[in-house]
């Protein structure tokens, strides 16, 4: 790969970030510095860490940043569930976004495994 933009995981993570931002626009204003900010930062961290790890040019460093991306992904999953539980996110939107995270996770795990070989 010549650039991190070629990774399907990065591309799907970018779509996910966009969806998170659009979805959280409907969250209550009082959550702007709470849950809204937290889920946006965690979602942004997924493709950002993948790009940063790619830029490190060493497999061990790249693997470390992929794992950080996965941690941010799990953080998003938890925050999506919280959002659903308190009524900020309907079940349909939750399931769609949660499925996106599972796809990204599978891609990141595959990339991690390939780099470890």
N, C-alpha and C positions, 0 to 999 in steps of 0.2 A: 504494500500500500504506500502511496506517495503522500497522502494526507489523511488526517483523521476523518475528514468529511466523507470518505469512501466507506467507512464502517456503517453497516445497516443499524447497528446499535446506537450510534451517534445520531443518525438521521431520525430513527424512531423516538429517541429521547428528546430531540428538538421538537417534534410534533407533540410529544407529551407535555413539554414545558408550555407550548402555545396553548394547549387545551387547559392546563392548570390555570394559566393567567386568565383565559376567557371565562372559565367556570367560577373562579374566585371573585370575579367582578360582581357576582350576585350575592356574595357573602355580606353579612351586616357590616356597616361602616365601623362599628366598634371593634370588629375583628381585624381591622387593617394592620395594626401593629402586633397582633396576636397570631391566630391560626392562619390568616391570609398570608401574612409575611413569612411565616415559618414554612408553609407548604411551597410557596413560590421559591424560597431560597433553596430548599431541599431539592426541588425539581430542577432548578437551574444548575445545581451542583452535579447532577448526573452527567450530562454531556460535557460540562466544563472540565470535570476531572478526567473524563476519557480523553479529551483533547490535550489536557496538560500532561497526562501520562504518556501519550503518544510522543509529545515533544521532548520527553526525557531521553528518548532513543535507546534505552536499555530495557530488556525484557523484564528484569526484576522490578524496576521502577514502574514500568507500565502495568505489570500485574498488581502492584500495590495500589495504583490509582484506579484500576478497574474495581478492586475490592472496596475502595472508598466510594466509588459510584454505586456499587451494590448496597452499601450501607445507607447512602442517601435515598436509594430506591425503596428500601425497607422503611425508612423514615416517612417517605411519601405514602406508602401503603397504610401505615398507621394513621397518618393525618387524614387520609381519605376516609378511613373507617370512622375516625372521630367525627369528621364532617357529616358523614351519613347518620351516625348515631344521634347527633344533636339537631338534625333536620336541615342542615345547610346544603346537603347534597342528596338528591333523590336516589332511590335504589337503582334505577336504570343508568343514570350518569355514573354512579359509584361502580357498578359492574363493568361498564365500558372502560372507565379509567383504570380500574384494577386489572382488567385484562391487558391493557397496554403495558402496565408495569410488569406483568408476568412475561410478556413477549420480550421486553427489554432485558429482563433478568436472564432469560434463556440465552439471548444473544451475548450478553456480557459473560455468562458462565462458559459459553462455548469459546469465546475469545480467550478467556482466562486459561481454559484447558489447552487450547492450541499453543499458547505462549509457553506453557509449562512443559510441553513435549520436547 
